[in-house]
Amino acid sequence: MSEGFIAQGHTVIGCARSVAAIAEMKNSFGAPNDFTNIDVADEQQVKNWATEIHGSIKIKNIRNINKDLPK
């Protein structure tokens, strides 16, 4: 999914447990995209990461992503 968003010109900020997956994403897609390795099962790590990126999140039109959402 990230690749599709980036191909459309969007900036993607993501996280995952897999060090290898994050390294691959970082190598494939540079700035302004950002990928961080965290234990997504650790609530405090997720909260810390979300706090760090909060100002960077902008969802322009979620309906374009999920057309089944009610109007």
TAMOHU-V614836 format. One record per helix or strand of 3 or more residues. SS is the DSSP state (H for helix, E for strand). FROM is the first residue (numbers start at 1). TO is the last residue. If there is no record, write none. Layout:
# TAMOHU-V614836
SS;FROM;TO
SS;FROM;TO
This chain:
# TAMOHU-V614836
H;2;7
E;13;16
H;19;28
E;34;37
H;43;56
H;62;65
